[in-house]
Amino acid sequence: MMDNQLRLLNGFISGKSYSKSISSTTVSLGILFVVATFFVIYSISYGISQAFAQGEGIDNIMVGPNPRDVVYDHANHNMYVTNKGSGTVSVIDSESNDVVDTITVGGDFLVGIAYSPVNGNIYVVDQSSNTVSVIDSESNDVVDTITVGQFPYEIAYNPSNGNMYVANSNAESVSVIDKNNDVVDTITVGQFPWGIAYNPSNDNMYVANQDSGTVSVIDSDTNEVTATIPVGDTPRGIAYNPSNHNMYVAYDSNTVSVIDSESNDVVDTITVGDIPYALAYDPNNHNMYVVNFNSDTVSIIDKNNDVVDTITVGDGPSEIAYNPSNHNMYVVNFNSDTVSVIKVAAEQQHICNILDQLTSEDALKLGKLLGCLGIHLKF
């Protein structure tokens, strides 16, 4: 690729010296040739991006038995995966996608996981003991254990107050953990709360209540429920979309509801795959990614709330998270004991990344023509 860039540059310098001697007819033909050439290059680039968008750029990483959730650690840039079947957490290096550590947490049902930028620690939910374990991300040692409500499920960080919020499914409540790892509040919500997420547009926490078919809205200042929103049957995953400031909720009827953050009304409903479990936003392309547990797929929703692609992943995808260090999406596959890495960043390929599709002779010719026409390219 670098050789072709040099040939293009050499051709540009050579072609520029001839620019004054060519006729207008030659220039016109040259322009047509450039347009045609760039059409070919664009077609190649588009084909590459579409190949990745269709899931052909997927890596699969073996982790522990029955992986359930995944989170990015902003302190060490690794991905942490809870393995529900072994009481462990797998640590994935973002550069190599290798499992570089396995942390024994204990318990039989590790589920939700979240990162706290306040102390740089990882918080892991254990359903079997009704606790949250705290992992120091520098040493990967368990440094604290916090007792919460009965049968806790998901956990989320609230940047407006620096607290962690834990959905206690069988207690119909949310436990609030402060920076000292103390439970400072318990909030009553709907039946069997599952997913939980922060909304930065209004500083509220949104809780998906599976058995009541609602979403509870918690005020971050008072920790009081200020609204209860009816959605579809069995809502599970919930996530914020910063491109339109709305909340997206996945539930059992193979749909995703869109909640307007200002009115807390459901403003759209999107059909996705079979039993959608969780969602994540990709800031690279401003799309929402939805994992469909029963169809082993990921649905991609664009800014217009249209499903623009469906990607096949592992068996029983249950959670998804974005990795800002490599711009990829990580999908946890519960039944296949794997994590699928969707290389969505390939859609943003620069033109220099496809120059190696040209032969050395074509790169030199294209450079001469661009120089002759005075067209500059930036790499």
C-alpha positions in Angstrom: 0.0 0.0 0.0 2.8 2.4 0.9 4.6 1.6 -2.3 1.6 2.5 -4.3 1.3 5.8 -2.4 4.9 6.6 -3.4 4.2 5.6 -7.0 1.2 7.9 -7.0 3.3 10.7 -5.6 6.1 10.2 -8.2 3.5 10.0 -10.9 2.0 13.3 -9.7 5.3 15.1 -9.8 6.1 13.7 -13.2 2.6 14.5 -14.6 2.7 18.0 -13.2 5.7 18.9 -15.3 3.8 18.1 -18.4 0.6 20.0 -17.5 1.4 23.0 -19.6 2.0 21.1 -22.8 -1.2 19.1 -23.1 -4.2 20.2 -25.1 -7.7 20.9 -23.8 -8.9 17.8 -25.5 -6.4 15.7 -23.6 -7.4 17.4 -20.4 -11.0 16.6 -21.0 -10.2 13.0 -21.7 -8.0 13.0 -18.6 -10.8 14.3 -16.5 -13.1 11.5 -17.8 -10.4 9.0 -17.0 -9.9 10.3 -13.5 -13.7 10.2 -12.9 -13.8 6.7 -14.2 -10.8 5.6 -12.2 -12.2 7.1 -9.0 -15.5 5.4 -9.7 -13.6 2.1 -9.7 -11.8 3.0 -6.6 -15.0 4.1 -4.9 -16.6 0.8 -5.9 -13.8 -1.2 -4.5 -14.0 0.8 -1.2 -17.7 0.5 -1.1 -17.5 -3.2 -1.6 -15.0 -3.5 1.2 -17.1 -1.5 3.6 -20.2 -3.6 2.7 -18.3 -6.8 3.2 -17.5 -5.7 6.8 -21.0 -4.4 7.3 -22.4 -7.8 6.4 -20.3 -9.4 9.1 -17.5 -10.8 7.0 -15.0 -8.9 9.3 -15.9 -10.9 12.4 -13.5 -12.4 14.9 -14.7 -15.0 17.4 -12.9 -15.2 20.8 -13.3 -18.1 23.1 -14.0 -17.1 26.7 -15.5 -18.9 29.7 -18.8 -21.0 29.8 -22.0 -19.0 29.3 -20.7 -15.5 28.9 -23.4 -13.0 29.8 -22.2 -9.4 29.7 -19.3 -7.3 28.5 -17.9 -3.8 29.3 -15.0 -1.6 28.2 -12.5 -0.5 30.8 -11.4 3.1 30.0 -8.4 2.8 32.4 -6.6 -0.1 30.7 -8.6 -0.3 27.4 -9.5 -3.9 27.8 -12.9 -5.6 27.5 -14.3 -7.5 30.5 -16.7 -10.4 30.1 -18.7 -12.1 32.8 -18.9 -15.9 32.5 -22.1 -17.0 34.2 -21.3 -20.7 34.1 -17.9 -20.5 35.8 -18.0 -17.5 38.2 -15.2 -15.9 36.3 -14.5 -12.7 34.3 -12.4 -12.9 31.0 -10.2 -10.0 30.2 -9.7 -9.4 26.4 -6.9 -7.2 25.1 -8.2 -4.7 22.6 -5.2 -4.8 20.3 -4.8 -8.6 20.0 -8.3 -9.7 20.9 -6.6 -12.4 23.1 -7.8 -13.3 26.5 -5.0 -12.0 28.7 -6.5 -12.8 32.2 -9.2 -14.8 33.8 -10.5 -13.5 37.2 -12.1 -15.8 39.7 -15.0 -13.8 41.3 -17.0 -16.7 42.8 -20.6 -17.4 42.7 -22.6 -19.4 40.1 -24.4 -16.7 38.2 -22.3 -13.7 37.2 -24.4 -11.4 35.0 -24.2 -7.6 34.7 -21.0 -5.7 34.6 -20.1 -2.0 34.5 -17.1 0.3 34.7 -16.8 3.2 37.1 -14.5 6.1 36.0 -14.7 7.5 39.6 -12.3 4.8 40.9 -11.4 3.0 37.7 -12.9 -0.3 39.0 -15.1 -3.0 37.4 -18.4 -3.9 39.1 -19.7 -7.4 38.6 -23.2 -8.6 39.6 -23.6 -12.1 41.1 -27.2 -13.3 41.2 -26.4 -16.4 43.4 -25.2 -14.4 46.3 -27.2 -11.1 45.8 -23.9 -9.2 45.7 -21.7 -6.9 43.5 -18.0 -7.7 43.4 -15.5 -4.9 42.7 -12.5 -5.6 40.6 -9.4 -3.3 40.7 -8.6 -2.9 37.0 -4.9 -2.4 37.6 -4.4 -5.7 39.4 -7.5 -7.5 38.3 -8.1 -8.5 41.9 -11.4 -8.6 43.7 -11.1 -5.8 46.3 -14.7 -5.5 47.6 -18.0 -7.2 47.8 -21.3 -5.3 48.2 -24.7 -6.8 49.3 -27.6 -5.6 47.2 -31.2 -6.7 46.6 -32.5 -10.1 45.7 -31.6 -11.6 42.3 -29.7 -8.6 40.9 -29.3 -8.5 37.1 -27.9 -5.4 35.3 -25.8 -2.6 36.5 -25.1 0.9 35.1 -23.0 3.9 36.0 -24.6 7.3 36.5 -22.0 10.1 35.6 -24.3 12.8 37.0 -23.8 11.7 40.6 -21.0 9.1 40.3 -23.1 6.2 41.6 -23.7 2.7 40.3 -27.3 1.5 39.9 -28.2 -2.2 40.2 -31.5 -3.6 39.0 -32.7 -6.2 41.6 -35.1 -8.4 39.6 -36.9 -10.3 42.4 -37.0 -7.4 44.8 -38.6 -5.0 42.3 -36.0 -2.4 43.3 -32.8 -0.6 42.3 -29.8 -0.4 44.7 -27.7 2.8 44.5 -24.0 2.3 45.3 -21.8 5.3 46.0 -18.1 5.8 45.3 -17.2 4.3 48.7 -19.0 1.1 47.7 -21.8 1.7 50.2 -25.5 1.1 49.3 -27.0 4.6 49.9 -30.5 4.1 48.6 -33.0 1.5 47.4 -35.6 2.6 44.9 -38.9 0.7 44.2 -39.6 0.2 40.5 -41.7 -2.2 38.4 -41.8 -6.0 38.3 -38.6 -7.9 37.5 -36.4 -5.0 36.6 -33.7 -6.1 34.0 -32.0 -3.5 31.9 -30.8 -0.2 33.2 -29.2 2.8 31.4 -28.4 6.5 31.9 -29.8 9.2 29.8 -27.4 12.2 29.6 -30.0 14.5 27.9 -32.1 14.6 31.1 -29.8 13.1 33.7 -32.2 10.3 34.5 -31.9 6.6 34.9 -34.2 4.3 32.8 -35.1 0.8 34.1 -36.7 -1.8 31.9 -39.2 -3.8 34.0 -39.7 -7.2 32.3 -42.8 -8.5 34.0 -44.8 -5.3 34.1 -44.0 -4.2 30.5 -42.9 -0.8 31.6 -39.8 1.5 31.9 -39.3 3.4 35.2 -37.6 6.8 35.0 -35.5 7.7 38.0 -34.4 11.2 38.8 -30.7 11.3 39.5 -30.9 14.0 42.1 -33.7 12.6 44.3 -33.6 8.9 43.3 -37.3 9.0 42.9 -39.4 7.5 40.1 -40.7 10.4 38.1 -42.4 8.5 35.3 -43.5 5.0 34.3 -43.7 4.4 30.6 -45.7 1.5 29.1 -43.8 -0.4 26.4 -44.1 -3.9 24.9 -44.2 -7.3 26.6 -41.0 -8.4 28.4 -38.7 -5.4 28.0 -35.1 -6.3 28.6 -32.2 -4.3 27.2 -32.2 -0.5 27.1 -29.7 2.1 25.8 -29.3 5.7 25.0 -28.9 7.0 21.4 -26.9 10.3 21.5 -27.6 11.0 17.8 -31.3 11.7 18.5 -31.2 11.8 22.3 -33.8 9.0 22.6 -33.9 5.8 24.6 -34.2 2.4 22.8 -35.8 -0.5 24.5 -35.7 -4.1 23.3 -38.5 -6.6 24.2 -39.8 -10.0 23.4 -42.2 -9.2 20.5 -39.1 -8.9 18.3 -39.3 -5.1 18.4 -37.5 -2.1 19.7 -39.4 0.9 21.1 -38.0 4.4 20.8 -38.7 6.7 23.8 -38.5 10.4 23.4 -36.4 11.8 26.2 -38.4 15.1 26.6 -41.9 13.7 26.7 -41.1 10.1 27.7 -43.6 8.9 25.1 -43.0 6.0 22.7 -42.5 7.6 19.3 -41.5 4.7 17.2 -41.4 0.9 17.1 -38.9 -1.1 15.0 -39.1 -4.7 14.0 -35.8 -6.6 14.6 -34.8 -10.3 15.1 -36.1 -13.0 17.3 -36.0 -12.1 21.1 -33.8 -9.0 21.2 -31.8 -8.8 24.4 -29.6 -5.8 24.4 -28.5 -2.7 22.5 -25.4 -0.5 22.0 -24.6 2.7 20.1 -21.8 3.0 17.6 -20.5 6.6 17.4 -18.6 5.8 14.2 -21.7 5.4 12.0 -24.4 6.7 14.5 -26.2 3.3 14.4 -27.8 1.2 17.1 -26.8 -2.4 17.3 -29.4 -4.9 18.7 -28.5 -8.5 19.6 -31.2 -11.0 18.9 -30.9 -14.0 21.2 -32.9 -16.6 19.3 -31.9 -15.7 15.8 -28.2 -15.5 16.5 -28.0 -12.1 14.8 -27.4 -8.4 15.3 -29.8 -5.9 13.8 -28.4 -2.5 12.8 -30.7 0.5 13.1 -29.8 3.7 11.4 -30.6 7.3 12.4 -34.0 7.0 10.6 -34.9 4.0 12.7 -34.7 1.7 9.7 -33.0 -1.7 10.0 -30.2 -1.4 7.4 -28.3 -4.6 8.0 -28.4 -7.9 9.9 -25.2 -9.7 10.9 -24.9 -13.3 11.9 -22.9 -13.9 15.1 -22.5 -16.7 17.6 -25.1 -18.9 19.3 -27.4 -17.0 21.8 -26.1 -13.4 21.7 -27.0 -11.8 25.0 -25.1 -8.5 25.3 -23.1 -6.0 23.2 -20.7 -3.2 23.9 -18.7 -0.7 21.9 -14.9 -0.5 22.2 -13.6 3.1 21.6 -10.0 2.0 21.4 -10.4 0.0 18.2 -13.9 1.2 17.2 -15.3 -2.4 17.1 -18.5 -3.9 18.6 -18.2 -6.9 21.0 -21.0 -9.3 21.1 -21.3 -11.9 23.9 -22.7 -15.3 22.7 -24.1 -17.1 25.7 -24.6 -20.6 24.2 -21.3 -20.8 22.2 -19.0 -19.5 24.9 -17.6 -16.9 22.5 -17.4 -13.1 21.9 -17.9 -12.0 18.3 -16.0 -8.9 17.3 -17.7 -6.9 14.6 -15.2 -4.7 12.8 -17.5 -1.9 11.9 -14.6 0.6 11.7 -13.8 -0.7 8.3 -16.7 1.4 6.9 -14.5 4.4 7.6 -11.7 3.2 5.3 -9.5 6.1 4.0 -8.7 6.0 0.2 -5.1 5.2 1.0 -6.2 1.9 2.5 -7.5 0.7 -0.9 -4.6 1.9 -3.1 -3.1 -1.5 -2.8 -6.0 -2.7 -5.0 -4.2 -1.0 -7.9 -1.2 -2.4 -9.8 2.0 -0.5 -9.5 1.7 0.6 -13.1 -1.9 1.9 -12.6 -0.9 3.8 -9.5 2.0 5.5 -11.4 -0.4 6.4 -14.3 -3.0 7.7 -12.0 -0.4 9.9 -10.2 0.8 11.3 -13.5 -2.8 12.2 -14.6 -3.6 13.8 -11.3 -0.4 15.8 -11.4 -1.2 16.9 -15.0 -4.6 18.1 -13.9 -3.4 19.7 -10.7 -5.5 17.5 -8.5 -4.1 17.0 -5.0 -4.9 14.0 -2.8 -4.5 13.9 1.0 -3.4 10.7 2.7 
